[in-house]
Amino acid sequence: MSEISQISDLEQLKAIFRGVLKINTLREVDEFIRSLQISST
């Protein structure tokens, strides 16, 4: 979560939101977030 809270790019946040909506378990959410190339710019 700390990586996501540092994101200021609205389009990147929207992409994360859309991806999370398709996920069924917390484990999948964790794997999805870890797979992202997160940029804090």
SULDAWO-V91135 format. One record per residue. N is the residue number from 1. SS is DSSP state (2 for helix, 1 for strand, 0 for the rest). OMEGA is omega in whole degrees, 0 to 359 (999 if undefined). Layout:
[[N;SS;OMEGA] [N;SS;OMEGA]]
//
This chain:
[[1;0;182] [2;2;178] [3;2;181] [4;2;181] [5;2;179] [6;0;183] [7;0;178] [8;0;180] [9;0;184] [10;2;181] [11;2;178] [12;2;177] [13;2;177] [14;2;179] [15;2;177] [16;2;180] [17;2;180] [18;2;180] [19;2;181] [20;2;180] [21;2;182] [22;0;187] [23;0;185] [24;0;184] [25;0;177] [26;2;178] [27;2;178] [28;2;177] [29;2;180] [30;2;179] [31;2;179] [32;2;182] [33;2;179] [34;2;181] [35;2;182] [36;0;170] [37;0;186] [38;0;178] [39;0;181] [40;0;180] [41;0;999]]
//
